[in-house]
């Protein structure tokens, strides 16, 4: 039995949210799944995170706290195929089966429908989201989680030069940025979008060696340790092996394939298969490209019965670089300019 199918059975039996450590232990104790790795809980968490990231609100799983997962009440938890069919059919978000939005999506929905263009307190936002059935949470303090998620999103978007969805108004009140009009914030956002495009173009001008140094620096900033670069591939991409460390507790060995391809030349499914085939014992895969991924590549990366392969396309790559101040410099906290020299020393 694969990890996700076993996790569904364990969570259904528990009837409540469980930490990945508990899910892994119960799976192995009951004989539903076995792992030879030293950190089976990390494997379980990675698989469930991957499913949630790929399928969004159509995933049968939902994250309720760090490393803690539950089943969405809007699905039959024993029917993984049901979720896959719904995802394939791309049902509209108005479908009643899509109950159980993320905390931040719930906040936006509540503010749009009940805010009247006036800030609301995060407790009132949470209460309304729960009342309408949009938010499904088994946590004891969903209002605290709501506020933390909103604040985190604001910081992340500001960190990479994007216009946040939300605006803090003090004392726990939150509003939507779109209510603020097209003033200076809008102009900064438009400027930074031009910077994103310019940075993406500069990436394509880099030599393979320069690109190698760029990716190494980015991975280090993202929390990778023991980054080891292998030989350059024939297509200008590079292979990197490293260990992604999360909170000084979880350590995930990763194989990273970088493809410096021009836009409109999307990565096909065979590349994903090739990366998966190159994985060592207990390794997971990541593909980073300056272009994008075909629909077939995305489906292949998310195969439920295979090791998941994470994907970062050119747009996401540029946002990560800006978030970590690589290849750009800030003239103000939220206003970026492309750095004159991209490599080898990015900052």
Secondary structure, DSSP 4 states (H G I P E B T S, - for coil): --HHHHHHHHHHHH-S-EEHHHHHHHHHHTTS----SS-HHHHHHHHHHHHHHHHGGGSSEEEEETTEEEE-TTS-TT-HHHHHHHHHHT--TTSGGG----HHHHHHHHHHHHSTTS-EEHHHHHHHHHHHT-----SS-HHHHHHHHHHHHHHHHHHTTPPPSEEE-STTEEEEGGGG-SSHHHHHHHHHHHHHHHHHHHHHHS-HHHHHHHHHHHHHHTTEEEEEEEEEPTTS-EEEEEEEEETTTEEEEEEEEEE---TT-PBPHHHHHHHHHT--TTEEEEEEESS-B-HHHHHHHT-TTS--EEEE-HHHHHHHHHHTT-SEEEEETTEEEE-S--SSS--
